[in-house]
């Protein structure tokens, strides 16, 4: 088997694995909307210029969520 075939197979496997991970990534955030609504979270302004979104909740803490760059 040629080295190029092995490299192509490895790249194809990596692409398929990444697509699978991206498809199932939304399930991690499923509980956030429920938590946000139950704890009356409101957005706060980000001052550090990062890609985080802060939410002040009635539990006295600011919870940060990562925003997807567009």
Biopython code that builds the backbone (N, CA, C, O; Angstrom):
import numpy as np
from Bio.PDB.StructureBuilder import StructureBuilder

atoms = [
    (1, "UNK", "N", (0.848, -1.178, 0.000)),
    (1, "UNK", "CA", (0.000, 0.000, 0.000)),
    (1, "UNK", "C", (0.893, 1.240, 0.000)),
    (1, "UNK", "O", (1.861, 1.321, 0.756)),
    (2, "UNK", "N", (0.561, 2.185, -0.839)),
    (2, "UNK", "CA", (1.366, 3.396, -0.964)),
    (2, "UNK", "C", (1.127, 4.328, 0.229)),
    (2, "UNK", "O", (0.076, 4.307, 0.869)),
    (3, "UNK", "N", (2.123, 5.124, 0.490)),
    (3, "UNK", "CA", (2.026, 6.106, 1.567)),
    (3, "UNK", "C", (0.926, 7.112, 1.289)),
    (3, "UNK", "O", (0.251, 7.556, 2.217)),
    (4, "UNK", "N", (0.733, 7.479, 0.043)),
    (4, "UNK", "CA", (-0.306, 8.452, -0.303)),
    (4, "UNK", "C", (-1.700, 7.898, -0.007)),
    (4, "UNK", "O", (-2.591, 8.651, 0.387)),
    (5, "UNK", "N", (-1.898, 6.591, -0.192)),
    (5, "UNK", "CA", (-3.188, 5.988, 0.136)),
    (5, "UNK", "C", (-3.445, 6.020, 1.631)),
    (5, "UNK", "O", (-4.566, 6.280, 2.067)),
    (6, "UNK", "N", (-2.426, 5.760, 2.408)),
    (6, "UNK", "CA", (-2.563, 5.794, 3.865)),
    (6, "UNK", "C", (-2.851, 7.214, 4.339)),
    (6, "UNK", "O", (-3.692, 7.419, 5.214)),
    (7, "UNK", "N", (-2.158, 8.192, 3.765)),
    (7, "UNK", "CA", (-2.385, 9.589, 4.143)),
    (7, "UNK", "C", (-3.797, 10.026, 3.755)),
    (7, "UNK", "O", (-4.479, 10.691, 4.536)),
    (8, "UNK", "N", (-4.236, 9.654, 2.549)),
    (8, "UNK", "CA", (-5.584, 10.012, 2.122)),
    (8, "UNK", "C", (-6.627, 9.373, 3.028)),
    (8, "UNK", "O", (-7.607, 10.020, 3.397)),
    (9, "UNK", "N", (-6.425, 8.105, 3.391)),
    (9, "UNK", "CA", (-7.351, 7.423, 4.296)),
    (9, "UNK", "C", (-7.390, 8.082, 5.663)),
    (9, "UNK", "O", (-8.456, 8.200, 6.267)),
    (10, "UNK", "N", (-6.236, 8.510, 6.155)),
    (10, "UNK", "CA", (-6.178, 9.196, 7.447)),
    (10, "UNK", "C", (-6.897, 10.530, 7.424)),
    (10, "UNK", "O", (-7.607, 10.879, 8.367)),
    (11, "UNK", "N", (-6.712, 11.272, 6.347)),
    (11, "UNK", "CA", (-7.394, 12.563, 6.199)),
    (11, "UNK", "C", (-8.899, 12.358, 6.076)),
    (11, "UNK", "O", (-9.674, 13.096, 6.683)),
    (12, "UNK", "N", (-9.315, 11.377, 5.307)),
    (12, "UNK", "CA", (-10.751, 11.092, 5.155)),
    (12, "UNK", "C", (-11.358, 10.706, 6.500)),
    (12, "UNK", "O", (-12.454, 11.150, 6.842)),
    (13, "UNK", "N", (-10.647, 9.882, 7.257)),
    (13, "UNK", "CA", (-11.135, 9.492, 8.577)),
    (13, "UNK", "C", (-11.263, 10.709, 9.494)),
    (13, "UNK", "O", (-12.245, 10.829, 10.226)),
    (14, "UNK", "N", (-10.280, 11.609, 9.460)),
    (14, "UNK", "CA", (-10.316, 12.805, 10.295)),
    (14, "UNK", "C", (-11.499, 13.703, 9.930)),
    (14, "UNK", "O", (-12.145, 14.268, 10.812)),
    (15, "UNK", "N", (-11.781, 13.833, 8.644)),
    (15, "UNK", "CA", (-12.908, 14.662, 8.200)),
    (15, "UNK", "C", (-14.237, 14.062, 8.664)),
    (15, "UNK", "O", (-15.115, 14.782, 9.140)),
    (16, "UNK", "N", (-14.380, 12.765, 8.528)),
    (16, "UNK", "CA", (-15.620, 12.102, 8.958)),
    (16, "UNK", "C", (-15.775, 12.210, 10.474)),
    (16, "UNK", "O", (-16.875, 12.461, 10.967)),
    (17, "UNK", "N", (-14.687, 12.024, 11.213)),
    (17, "UNK", "CA", (-14.753, 12.118, 12.676)),
    (17, "UNK", "C", (-15.116, 13.535, 13.105)),
    (17, "UNK", "O", (-15.925, 13.705, 14.017)),
    (18, "UNK", "N", (-14.547, 14.543, 12.479)),
    (18, "UNK", "CA", (-14.860, 15.927, 12.813)),
    (18, "UNK", "C", (-16.318, 16.254, 12.488)),
    (18, "UNK", "O", (-16.978, 16.950, 13.260)),
    (19, "UNK", "N", (-16.826, 15.768, 11.366)),
    (19, "UNK", "CA", (-18.238, 15.986, 11.023)),
    (19, "UNK", "C", (-19.152, 15.350, 12.058)),
    (19, "UNK", "O", (-20.164, 15.939, 12.438)),
    (20, "UNK", "N", (-18.807, 14.163, 12.512)),
    (20, "UNK", "CA", (-19.605, 13.493, 13.538)),
    (20, "UNK", "C", (-19.593, 14.294, 14.841)),
    (20, "UNK", "O", (-20.636, 14.455, 15.474)),
    (21, "UNK", "N", (-18.429, 14.794, 15.244)),
    (21, "UNK", "CA", (-18.341, 15.581, 16.474)),
    (21, "UNK", "C", (-19.135, 16.877, 16.370)),
    (21, "UNK", "O", (-19.786, 17.286, 17.331)),
    (22, "UNK", "N", (-19.085, 17.526, 15.207)),
    (22, "UNK", "CA", (-19.840, 18.759, 15.024)),
    (22, "UNK", "C", (-21.350, 18.515, 15.016)),
    (22, "UNK", "O", (-22.118, 19.353, 15.489)),
    (23, "UNK", "N", (-21.771, 17.373, 14.481)),
    (23, "UNK", "CA", (-23.199, 17.049, 14.485)),
    (23, "UNK", "C", (-23.728, 16.885, 15.902)),
    (23, "UNK", "O", (-24.856, 17.283, 16.193)),
    (24, "UNK", "N", (-22.934, 16.311, 16.775)),
    (24, "UNK", "CA", (-23.389, 16.037, 18.134)),
    (24, "UNK", "C", (-23.016, 17.133, 19.117)),
    (24, "UNK", "O", (-23.302, 17.000, 20.307)),
    (25, "UNK", "N", (-22.399, 18.194, 18.672)),
    (25, "UNK", "CA", (-21.954, 19.258, 19.562)),
    (25, "UNK", "C", (-23.119, 20.039, 20.163)),
    (25, "UNK", "O", (-22.993, 20.540, 21.280)),
    (26, "UNK", "N", (-24.230, 20.160, 19.475)),
    (26, "UNK", "CA", (-25.349, 20.949, 19.977)),
    (26, "UNK", "C", (-25.976, 20.342, 21.225)),
    (26, "UNK", "O", (-26.638, 21.055, 21.978)),
    (27, "UNK", "N", (-25.792, 19.081, 21.462)),
    (27, "UNK", "CA", (-26.384, 18.428, 22.633)),
    (27, "UNK", "C", (-25.749, 18.890, 23.927)),
    (27, "UNK", "O", (-26.377, 18.787, 24.982)),
    (28, "UNK", "N", (-24.524, 19.396, 23.886)),
    (28, "UNK", "CA", (-23.842, 19.872, 25.085)),
    (28, "UNK", "C", (-24.554, 21.097, 25.636)),
    (28, "UNK", "O", (-24.609, 21.284, 26.851)),
    (29, "UNK", "N", (-25.100, 21.932, 24.762)),
    (29, "UNK", "CA", (-25.735, 23.179, 25.165)),
    (29, "UNK", "C", (-27.218, 23.028, 25.489)),
    (29, "UNK", "O", (-27.863, 24.018, 25.834)),
    (30, "UNK", "N", (-27.771, 21.841, 25.392)),
    (30, "UNK", "CA", (-29.205, 21.679, 25.595)),
    (30, "UNK", "C", (-29.661, 22.151, 26.966)),
    (30, "UNK", "O", (-30.745, 22.722, 27.077)),
    (31, "UNK", "N", (-28.879, 21.936, 28.005)),
    (31, "UNK", "CA", (-29.282, 22.307, 29.353)),
    (31, "UNK", "C", (-29.138, 23.780, 29.655)),
    (31, "UNK", "O", (-29.706, 24.258, 30.637)),
    (32, "UNK", "N", (-28.390, 24.528, 28.835)),
    (32, "UNK", "CA", (-28.148, 25.935, 29.120)),
    (32, "UNK", "C", (-29.424, 26.758, 29.034)),
    (32, "UNK", "O", (-29.661, 27.602, 29.899)),
    (33, "UNK", "N", (-30.245, 26.541, 28.029)),
    (33, "UNK", "CA", (-31.472, 27.341, 27.894)),
    (33, "UNK", "C", (-32.406, 27.123, 29.082)),
    (33, "UNK", "O", (-33.034, 28.070, 29.558)),
    (34, "UNK", "N", (-32.501, 25.899, 29.557)),
    (34, "UNK", "CA", (-33.337, 25.606, 30.723)),
    (34, "UNK", "C", (-32.785, 26.307, 31.957)),
    (34, "UNK", "O", (-33.536, 26.918, 32.718)),
    (35, "UNK", "N", (-31.470, 26.218, 32.155)),
    (35, "UNK", "CA", (-30.831, 26.877, 33.296)),
    (35, "UNK", "C", (-31.022, 28.386, 33.213)),
    (35, "UNK", "O", (-31.370, 29.030, 34.202)),
    (36, "UNK", "N", (-30.791, 28.951, 32.017)),
    (36, "UNK", "CA", (-30.918, 30.401, 31.821)),
    (36, "UNK", "C", (-32.313, 30.897, 32.157)),
    (36, "UNK", "O", (-32.470, 31.931, 32.805)),
    (37, "UNK", "N", (-33.322, 30.162, 31.717)),
    (37, "UNK", "CA", (-34.693, 30.570, 31.985)),
    (37, "UNK", "C", (-35.066, 30.388, 33.455)),
    (37, "UNK", "O", (-35.770, 31.222, 34.023)),
    (38, "UNK", "N", (-34.600, 29.310, 34.070)),
    (38, "UNK", "CA", (-34.944, 29.032, 35.469)),
    (38, "UNK", "C", (-34.273, 30.023, 36.419)),
    (38, "UNK", "O", (-34.814, 30.319, 37.485)),
    (39, "UNK", "N", (-33.107, 30.535, 36.046)),
    (39, "UNK", "CA", (-32.362, 31.430, 36.929)),
    (39, "UNK", "C", (-32.419, 32.883, 36.473)),
    (39, "UNK", "O", (-31.654, 33.712, 36.966)),
    (40, "UNK", "N", (-33.305, 33.203, 35.547)),
    (40, "UNK", "CA", (-33.539, 34.576, 35.086)),
    (40, "UNK", "C", (-32.233, 35.271, 34.712)),
    (40, "UNK", "O", (-31.936, 36.357, 35.208)),
    (41, "UNK", "N", (-31.461, 34.642, 33.840)),
    (41, "UNK", "CA", (-30.175, 35.189, 33.419)),
    (41, "UNK", "C", (-30.371, 36.280, 32.371)),
    (41, "UNK", "O", (-31.182, 36.150, 31.454)),
    (42, "UNK", "N", (-29.608, 37.356, 32.534)),
    (42, "UNK", "CA", (-29.650, 38.457, 31.578)),
    (42, "UNK", "C", (-28.243, 38.691, 31.037)),
    (42, "UNK", "O", (-27.274, 38.560, 31.785)),
    (43, "UNK", "N", (-28.108, 39.033, 29.763)),
    (43, "UNK", "CA", (-26.785, 39.259, 29.177)),
    (43, "UNK", "C", (-26.098, 40.481, 29.797)),
    (43, "UNK", "O", (-26.744, 41.488, 30.084)),
    (44, "UNK", "N", (-24.808, 40.379, 29.995)),
    (44, "UNK", "CA", (-23.998, 41.515, 30.436)),
    (44, "UNK", "C", (-22.969, 41.790, 29.359)),
    (44, "UNK", "O", (-22.584, 40.896, 28.606)),
    (45, "UNK", "N", (-22.527, 43.037, 29.293)),
    (45, "UNK", "CA", (-21.583, 43.430, 28.244)),
    (45, "UNK", "C", (-20.205, 42.838, 28.516)),
    (45, "UNK", "O", (-19.740, 42.817, 29.656)),
    (46, "UNK", "N", (-19.571, 42.366, 27.475)),
    (46, "UNK", "CA", (-18.194, 41.867, 27.576)),
    (46, "UNK", "C", (-17.256, 43.059, 27.437)),
    (46, "UNK", "O", (-17.371, 43.834, 26.487)),
    (47, "UNK", "N", (-16.324, 43.210, 28.385)),
    (47, "UNK", "CA", (-15.429, 44.359, 28.355)),
    (47, "UNK", "C", (-14.027, 44.004, 27.892)),
    (47, "UNK", "O", (-13.234, 44.897, 27.593)),
    (48, "UNK", "N", (-13.710, 42.724, 27.827)),
    (48, "UNK", "CA", (-12.343, 42.348, 27.478)),
    (48, "UNK", "C", (-12.151, 42.061, 25.990)),
    (48, "UNK", "O", (-11.041, 41.723, 25.577)),
    (49, "UNK", "N", (-13.186, 42.183, 25.185)),
    (49, "UNK", "CA", (-13.069, 41.971, 23.753)),
    (49, "UNK", "C", (-12.934, 40.522, 23.347)),
    (49, "UNK", "O", (-12.586, 40.223, 22.205)),
    (50, "UNK", "N", (-13.202, 39.627, 24.263)),
    (50, "UNK", "CA", (-13.075, 38.206, 23.935)),
    (50, "UNK", "C", (-14.338, 37.724, 23.239)),
    (50, "UNK", "O", (-15.257, 38.499, 22.972)),
    (51, "UNK", "N", (-14.362, 36.462, 22.960)),
    (51, "UNK", "CA", (-15.486, 35.872, 22.252)),
    (51, "UNK", "C", (-16.454, 35.209, 23.239)),
    (51, "UNK", "O", (-17.143, 34.250, 22.892)),
    (52, "UNK", "N", (-16.499, 35.727, 24.469)),
    (52, "UNK", "CA", (-17.373, 35.158, 25.493)),
    (52, "UNK", "C", (-18.599, 36.039, 25.671)),
    (52, "UNK", "O", (-18.529, 37.257, 25.509)),
    (53, "UNK", "N", (-19.707, 35.423, 26.002)),
    (53, "UNK", "CA", (-20.922, 36.147, 26.338)),
    (53, "UNK", "C", (-21.211, 35.877, 27.805)),
    (53, "UNK", "O", (-21.329, 34.719, 28.208)),
    (54, "UNK", "N", (-21.326, 36.920, 28.604)),
    (54, "UNK", "CA", (-21.603, 36.753, 30.019)),
    (54, "UNK", "C", (-23.084, 36.916, 30.321)),
    (54, "UNK", "O", (-23.773, 37.722, 29.694)),
    (55, "UNK", "N", (-23.562, 36.150, 31.278)),
    (55, "UNK", "CA", (-24.951, 36.224, 31.711)),
    (55, "UNK", "C", (-24.993, 36.327, 33.231)),
    (55, "UNK", "O", (-24.479, 35.450, 33.924)),
    (56, "UNK", "N", (-25.602, 37.395, 33.757)),
    (56, "UNK", "CA", (-25.783, 37.557, 35.195)),
    (56, "UNK", "C", (-27.058, 36.825, 35.583)),
    (56, "UNK", "O", (-28.135, 37.107, 35.058)),
    (57, "UNK", "N", (-26.922, 35.874, 36.516)),
    (57, "UNK", "CA", (-28.057, 35.050, 36.919)),
    (57, "UNK", "C", (-28.425, 35.333, 38.366)),
    (57, "UNK", "O", (-27.643, 35.923, 39.111)),
    (58, "UNK", "N", (-29.623, 34.909, 38.759)),
    (58, "UNK", "CA", (-30.082, 35.177, 40.117)),
    (58, "UNK", "C", (-29.391, 34.322, 41.175)),
    (58, "UNK", "O", (-29.716, 34.427, 42.358)),
    (59, "UNK", "N", (-28.452, 33.486, 40.772)),
    (59, "UNK", "CA", (-27.658, 32.757, 41.751)),
    (59, "UNK", "C", (-26.438, 33.568, 42.189)),
    (59, "UNK", "O", (-25.612, 33.076, 42.958)),
    (60, "UNK", "N", (-26.319, 34.818, 41.701)),
    (60, "UNK", "CA", (-25.256, 35.716, 42.112)),
    (60, "UNK", "C", (-23.967, 35.577, 41.321)),
    (60, "UNK", "O", (-22.978, 36.232, 41.649)),
    (61, "UNK", "N", (-23.949, 34.752, 40.299)),
    (61, "UNK", "CA", (-22.735, 34.545, 39.519)),
    (61, "UNK", "C", (-22.956, 34.971, 38.072)),
    (61, "UNK", "O", (-24.081, 35.005, 37.573)),
    (62, "UNK", "N", (-21.843, 35.293, 37.417)),
    (62, "UNK", "CA", (-21.869, 35.561, 35.983)),
    (62, "UNK", "C", (-21.395, 34.292, 35.297)),
    (62, "UNK", "O", (-20.285, 33.820, 35.544)),
    (63, "UNK", "N", (-22.237, 33.743, 34.437)),
    (63, "UNK", "CA", (-21.903, 32.531, 33.698)),
    (63, "UNK", "C", (-21.521, 32.940, 32.282)),
    (63, "UNK", "O", (-22.206, 33.743, 31.649)),
    (64, "UNK", "N", (-20.413, 32.375, 31.792)),
    (64, "UNK", "CA", (-19.915, 32.734, 30.466)),
    (64, "UNK", "C", (-20.196, 31.623, 29.475)),
    (64, "UNK", "O", (-20.026, 30.444, 29.784)),
    (65, "UNK", "N", (-20.622, 32.004, 28.291)),
    (65, "UNK", "CA", (-20.854, 31.081, 27.174)),
    (65, "UNK", "C", (-19.982, 31.560, 26.034)),
    (65, "UNK", "O", (-19.803, 32.765, 25.857)),
    (66, "UNK", "N", (-19.440, 30.642, 25.261)),
    (66, "UNK", "CA", (-18.621, 31.010, 24.105)),
    (66, "UNK", "C", (-19.519, 31.247, 22.907)),
    (66, "UNK", "O", (-20.380, 30.427, 22.588)),
    (67, "UNK", "N", (-19.309, 32.374, 22.249)),
    (67, "UNK", "CA", (-20.088, 32.702, 21.050)),
    (67, "UNK", "C", (-19.353, 32.188, 19.829)),
    (67, "UNK", "O", (-18.124, 32.214, 19.767)),
    (68, "UNK", "N", (-20.110, 31.730, 18.878)),
    (68, "UNK", "CA", (-19.508, 31.279, 17.630)),
    (68, "UNK", "C", (-19.187, 32.494, 16.780)),
    (68, "UNK", "O", (-20.008, 33.399, 16.626)),
    (69, "UNK", "N", (-17.983, 32.500, 16.232)),
    (69, "UNK", "CA", (-17.598, 33.621, 15.365)),
    (69, "UNK", "C", (-18.283, 33.472, 14.017)),
    (69, "UNK", "O", (-18.434, 32.361, 13.508)),
    (70, "UNK", "N", (-18.687, 34.573, 13.454)),
    (70, "UNK", "CA", (-19.372, 34.549, 12.158)),
    (70, "UNK", "C", (-18.543, 35.251, 11.130)),
    (70, "UNK", "O", (-18.944, 35.341, 9.969)),
]
sb = StructureBuilder()
sb.init_structure("model")
sb.init_model(0)
sb.init_chain("A")
sb.init_seg("    ")
for serial, (resi, resn, name, xyz) in enumerate(atoms, 1):
    if name == "N":
        sb.init_residue(resn, " ", resi, " ")
    sb.init_atom(name, np.array(xyz, "f"), 0.0, 1.0, " ", f" {name:<3s}", serial, name[0])
structure = sb.get_structure()
